[in-house]
Amino acid sequence: MTSRPSRTPADQQWIEAMFADLQRQIDQLTGDLLALTNLVHAHTLAALNGEPHTGAHPDQQPAADDGR
């Protein structure tokens, strides 16, 4: 039988830091994927309605040019 060397506290801290960083990256990618999903959904709805979609939130639509 082979004995496994036990992890040192420094090794344990490094592993925990790596897992925390991976979790942060996963959370960030999840947010990015949600935003992309919403954008694709909006484009799909616009295409089904035959309307061009600017990608801007309805509250952020540019004001109409009144010719001034």
PyMOL commands that set and color helices and strands:
alter all, ss='L'
color gray80, all
select helices_A, chain A and resi 9-49+58-60
alter helices_A, ss='H'
color red, helices_A
deselect
rebuild
show_as cartoon
